[in-house]
Amino acid sequence: MEPTFSSKLMRDLATEPKTAYHHLGSESGQALIGLVADFRAALFAGDVPGGPRSVTQNGDCFELDWFVSAGCTLRTVITAFGDDCDKWKDAHRIRLDSITIGEEVLA
């Protein structure tokens, strides 16, 4: 699956370990990098091990929240067309939108 990013910060958090550790701490930074590796290894969103914590549909957009570590959640967005509420599972592109760690939102 191909990840895209909502901002340069999100790209750096997902691809630069030093940036991830600096902003998220060692445990959450390492977990995020592992989750992004799972995204890249999966053919489709539905193939990511563990699956999302929650899925919210808004028209053709699906917001998926993924567990990163205790108190840390990654929000992603997938665009998928059709009437099926599980259509997100067939997507091959996922946008990393934001990370919530504690009360702070990084986007």
N, C-alpha and C positions, 0 to 999 in steps of 0.2 A: 504494500500500500504506500502511496506517496503522501508524505506530510507536507503541508504548506503552513505558513505562519501569519498571524495577524499583525505582527510588528517585528522589528529588528530584535527587541528584547526577547520576545518569545523564541525567535530563531536561535539567538545566543544561548538562552537557557536550555534549549533542546540539543544543541550541538557542541557547546563549549563547557566541558566539565568545571573549569575554574569559575565561570560565571554562574553556573547552576549551584555550586557549593557556596559561593559568596552570598547569593540571594536567598537560597533555600536551606542552607546548612548541608552538612555532609550526607546524612541519611536520606533526606528528601531529594537532594540533588542527584545522588546515585540512583534512587528509585525512579526519578523522572527520566534519566538517561536510559535506564532499562526499559521503561514503558515505551519510549520513542523507538528503541530497538525492536520491541515487539510489534509496533506499528509497521516499521519498515519490513519486517520479516513476514507479515501477514499479506495474503493476496487481497483480502477484502476486510472491511471493518468487523464483520461478524466472526472473523478468524482470530482476532486478538485474544490471547489467553485471559481468562477471568472476566472479560466483557466489561462494559461500563457499569458504574454504580447506579446511574439513572439516565433515562432518555426522555427528552421533551420534544414534541413535534410542534412546529410553528409553520404551517403551510408546507413548502417543500424543503424547509430547513429542519434539521434535527440537532439539538444540543445534547451532547453526551458528556456526562461527568464521570471521570475516572479516578479511582483511588490511587494516590501516589504513595502516601505514608500517613501516619496519624496526624490529623490536622491539616493535611495538604491534599488538594483536589485539583485536577486538570480539567478544564472545560474545553471541549472541541466542538466544531460545527461541521456537519456533513450536509451537502445538498443532494437530495435524492427525489426523483419524480415518480409519482404513482400514488395510488390510494392505499397501499399496504403500509401499515404502521411499522413493519419490520424491514422496509425497503432500505434503510440505512445500512443494514448488514451486507448488502451487495456493493456498497460504495468502495472505490479503489483510491479515493483521495479524501484526506481528512485535514481540516485546518485547526491548528493549535491556537486557541483563542485567548485563554487566560489561565492563570494559576492562582488559587486561593490558598494562602498559608496562614493559619490563624485567622486574624481579622483583615489581613492585608491582601489586596488583589493586585497581581502583576499582569499587565496586559501589553 
